[in-house]
Amino acid sequence: MVSSSGTISASFVSKRSRSPETPHQKITLKVKNQQGAEDLYKIGAHAHLKKLMSAYCMKRNLDYGSVRFVYNGREIKARQTPAQLKMEEEDEICSVMELGGGGPYTP
């Protein structure tokens, strides 16, 4: 709705245009494994982290189901985004191999 002063009502302005971040902003994240090797990935701030996690597993020739990704002491879910986790440039994600076993000991 246009008022007499020529301004547009906020109800017609999209939420995306009011956000302080650009929708296609990219950040660089480090993925570090248990041996200390680091890989850098550039990902959109609003892209699902599954893209990064899948790319890491393919690069390292790992089974996606056997690797866990941890950020700030919490496991990352595939549908989370860097923006949701408040990640910043050069933040570090730890990749941890899931170990099997734990059954009863039988000598």
C-alpha positions as CSV (number, residue, x, y, z in Angstrom):
1,M,0.0,0.0,0.0
2,V,1.4,3.4,-0.9
3,S,0.8,6.3,1.5
4,S,0.5,9.9,0.5
5,S,4.2,10.4,1.1
6,G,5.0,7.7,-1.5
7,T,6.5,5.1,0.9
8,I,5.6,1.4,0.6
9,S,4.0,-0.3,3.5
10,A,6.2,-2.9,5.3
11,S,3.5,-5.6,4.9
12,F,4.3,-5.8,1.2
13,V,8.1,-5.9,1.6
14,S,9.4,-9.5,1.6
15,K,11.0,-10.8,4.7
16,R,14.1,-11.8,2.7
17,S,14.7,-8.1,1.7
18,R,14.5,-7.0,5.3
19,S,17.1,-9.5,6.6
20,P,20.5,-8.0,7.5
21,E,22.4,-10.8,5.7
22,T,22.5,-11.4,2.0
23,P,20.7,-14.6,1.1
24,H,23.6,-16.0,-0.9
25,Q,26.4,-15.2,1.7
26,K,29.1,-17.8,1.8
27,I,31.4,-18.7,4.6
28,T,34.5,-20.9,4.8
29,L,34.5,-23.7,7.4
30,K,37.3,-26.1,8.4
31,V,36.6,-29.8,9.0
32,K,39.3,-31.4,11.2
33,N,39.6,-35.1,11.7
34,Q,41.0,-37.1,14.7
35,Q,44.5,-37.2,13.1
36,G,44.6,-33.4,12.8
37,A,44.1,-33.1,9.0
38,E,42.1,-30.1,8.0
39,D,39.9,-29.5,4.9
40,L,38.4,-26.1,4.0
41,Y,34.9,-25.9,2.5
42,K,33.0,-22.8,1.3
43,I,29.3,-23.1,1.8
44,G,26.2,-20.9,1.8
45,A,25.2,-19.6,5.2
46,H,21.7,-20.9,4.6
47,A,22.6,-24.2,2.9
48,H,22.1,-27.5,4.7
49,L,25.3,-28.8,6.2
50,K,24.6,-32.2,4.6
51,K,26.2,-30.9,1.5
52,L,29.5,-30.2,3.4
53,M,29.3,-33.5,5.2
54,S,28.7,-35.5,2.0
55,A,31.5,-33.7,0.2
56,Y,33.9,-34.4,3.1
57,C,33.0,-38.2,3.2
58,M,33.5,-38.5,-0.6
59,K,36.8,-36.7,-0.5
60,R,38.1,-38.8,2.3
61,N,36.5,-42.0,0.9
62,L,34.5,-42.6,4.1
63,D,31.1,-44.1,4.7
64,Y,28.6,-41.2,5.4
65,G,26.9,-43.3,8.1
66,S,30.1,-44.0,10.1
67,V,31.2,-40.3,10.5
68,R,29.8,-37.9,13.1
69,F,30.3,-34.1,12.8
70,V,30.6,-32.1,16.0
71,Y,30.5,-28.3,16.4
72,N,30.8,-26.6,19.8
73,G,30.5,-30.0,21.6
74,R,27.2,-30.9,19.8
75,E,26.5,-33.3,16.9
76,I,25.5,-31.5,13.7
77,K,22.3,-32.6,12.1
78,A,22.2,-32.9,8.3
79,R,19.4,-30.3,7.9
80,Q,21.0,-27.6,10.1
81,T,22.6,-24.6,8.4
82,P,25.6,-22.5,9.4
83,A,23.3,-19.6,10.0
84,Q,21.2,-21.6,12.5
85,L,24.3,-22.7,14.4
86,K,25.7,-19.1,14.3
87,M,28.9,-20.2,12.5
88,E,31.4,-17.6,11.5
89,E,34.2,-17.5,9.0
90,E,36.9,-20.2,9.6
91,D,34.9,-22.0,12.4
92,E,36.0,-25.5,12.9
93,I,33.9,-28.7,12.7
94,C,35.4,-31.9,14.1
95,S,34.8,-35.2,12.2
96,V,34.7,-38.3,14.4
97,M,34.6,-41.9,13.3
98,E,31.9,-43.9,15.0
99,L,33.2,-47.1,16.6
100,G,31.3,-50.3,16.6
101,G,31.5,-53.0,19.2
102,G,30.9,-52.9,22.9
103,G,29.5,-56.4,23.2
104,P,30.2,-58.7,26.1
105,Y,33.7,-60.0,26.6
106,T,34.0,-63.7,26.3
107,P,37.5,-65.2,26.8
